[in-house]
């Protein structure tokens, strides 16, 4: 008897923790997306033949119409959803351009890093907040 082992879909999602003037950007997901109105660090799914940095650059331009420079990569966060695995790939970034146009988010907020926990984040982004706090504590 043959056993069929389903292949789990793995989706890489680079995302940006954008710092500016001591604050961090939080983006609220659209009411029409999965996890409606939850907060996240902007970014998106990697396309075939892209590396993490290319995906991040493309997604930030598409979602916010700005450019960022990468400062530091944080540890990946993996969320197993049963039929697929989401690998969040967070990067600490700084803005290179400053005029934002939102195309996929309801709104954005600039928060002090100590206040990030006040929002209703997606599950994966909570883990990124923890990694970011550890990064800040070592950086200081």
C-alpha positions as CSV (number, residue, x, y, z in Angstrom):
1,X,0.0,0.0,0.0
2,X,1.4,3.4,-1.0
3,X,1.3,6.2,1.5
4,X,0.7,9.7,0.2
5,X,2.5,12.4,2.1
6,X,1.1,15.8,1.3
7,X,3.7,18.5,0.7
8,X,3.2,21.4,3.0
9,X,3.2,24.8,1.3
10,X,5.9,27.1,2.7
11,X,5.4,30.8,2.2
12,X,8.2,33.3,2.9
13,X,7.0,36.7,4.0
14,X,9.7,39.3,4.4
15,X,8.5,42.3,6.4
16,X,9.9,45.7,7.6
17,X,10.2,47.1,11.0
18,X,10.6,50.7,9.8
19,X,12.3,53.0,12.2
20,X,12.1,56.8,11.9
21,X,13.0,59.5,14.5
22,X,12.9,56.9,17.4
23,X,9.5,55.6,16.3
24,X,8.4,52.4,14.6
25,X,5.8,52.0,11.8
26,X,2.7,49.8,12.4
27,X,0.3,49.2,9.6
28,X,-3.3,48.1,10.0
29,X,-4.5,45.4,7.6
30,X,-7.5,46.1,5.4
31,X,-10.9,45.0,6.5
32,X,-11.0,42.9,3.3
33,X,-7.9,40.8,3.9
34,X,-7.3,37.8,6.2
35,X,-6.8,38.9,9.8
36,X,-8.9,42.0,9.1
37,X,-7.9,45.2,10.9
38,X,-5.1,43.5,12.8
39,X,-1.8,45.3,13.0
40,X,1.3,44.1,11.2
41,X,4.8,45.1,10.0
42,X,4.4,45.8,6.2
43,X,5.7,43.3,3.8
44,X,4.4,40.3,1.7
45,X,4.8,37.0,0.0
46,X,8.0,36.1,-1.8
47,X,7.6,35.5,-5.5
48,X,9.5,32.9,-7.4
49,X,13.1,33.8,-8.1
50,X,13.2,36.7,-5.5
51,X,15.4,36.7,-2.5
52,X,14.2,38.2,0.8
53,X,15.6,41.6,0.2
54,X,14.1,41.9,-3.3
55,X,10.7,40.8,-1.9
56,X,10.9,43.4,0.9
57,X,11.9,46.2,-1.5
58,X,9.0,45.3,-3.9
59,X,6.4,44.9,-1.2
60,X,7.2,48.1,0.6
61,X,7.1,50.1,-2.7
62,X,3.8,48.4,-3.6
63,X,2.1,48.8,-0.2
64,X,3.6,52.2,1.0
65,X,5.1,53.8,-2.1
66,X,8.4,54.4,-0.3
67,X,11.9,53.0,-0.3
68,X,13.8,51.6,2.7
69,X,17.3,50.6,3.5
70,X,17.9,47.4,5.5
71,X,19.8,47.9,8.8
72,X,19.6,44.5,10.4
73,X,17.9,41.1,9.9
74,X,16.0,39.6,12.8
75,X,15.4,35.9,13.4
76,X,12.7,34.3,11.2
77,X,9.4,33.5,12.8
78,X,7.6,30.3,11.7
79,X,3.8,29.9,12.0
80,X,2.4,26.5,11.2
81,X,-1.1,26.7,9.9
82,X,-1.5,23.0,9.2
83,X,-1.7,23.0,5.4
84,X,0.9,25.7,5.1
85,X,3.8,27.2,7.0
86,X,4.3,30.9,7.0
87,X,7.9,32.0,7.5
88,X,8.1,35.7,8.5
89,X,11.4,37.2,7.7
90,X,11.8,40.5,9.6
91,X,14.2,43.3,8.8
92,X,14.9,46.5,10.8
93,X,14.8,49.3,8.2
94,X,15.0,53.0,7.8
95,X,13.2,55.2,5.3
96,X,15.0,56.4,2.2
97,X,12.0,58.3,0.9
98,X,9.3,59.8,3.1
99,X,6.0,60.4,1.3
100,X,3.8,57.4,1.8
101,X,0.7,56.4,-0.1
102,X,-1.2,53.5,1.4
103,X,-2.5,50.9,-1.1
104,X,-3.3,47.9,1.1
105,X,-3.6,49.1,4.6
106,X,-6.4,51.0,6.5
107,X,-4.0,53.2,8.3
108,X,-0.5,53.5,9.8
109,X,0.7,54.7,13.1
110,X,4.2,55.7,14.3
111,X,4.8,54.3,17.8
112,X,7.5,54.4,20.3
113,X,9.0,50.8,20.6
114,X,7.7,50.6,24.2
115,X,4.1,51.1,23.0
116,X,4.0,48.4,20.3
117,X,2.2,46.1,22.6
118,X,-0.8,48.4,22.8
119,X,-2.1,47.3,19.4
120,X,-4.0,44.2,18.2
121,X,-1.2,42.5,16.2
122,X,-1.4,39.4,14.1
123,X,0.0,36.3,15.9
124,X,3.2,36.2,14.0
125,X,4.0,39.9,14.5
126,X,3.9,39.4,18.3
127,X,6.9,37.1,17.9
128,X,8.6,39.8,15.8
129,X,8.0,42.4,18.4
130,X,9.7,40.2,21.0
131,X,12.7,39.7,18.6
132,X,12.8,43.5,18.0
133,X,12.8,44.2,21.7
134,X,15.7,41.8,22.2
135,X,17.6,43.5,19.3
136,X,17.0,46.9,20.9
137,X,18.2,45.8,24.3
138,X,21.5,44.5,22.8
139,X,21.9,47.5,20.6
140,X,21.8,49.9,23.5
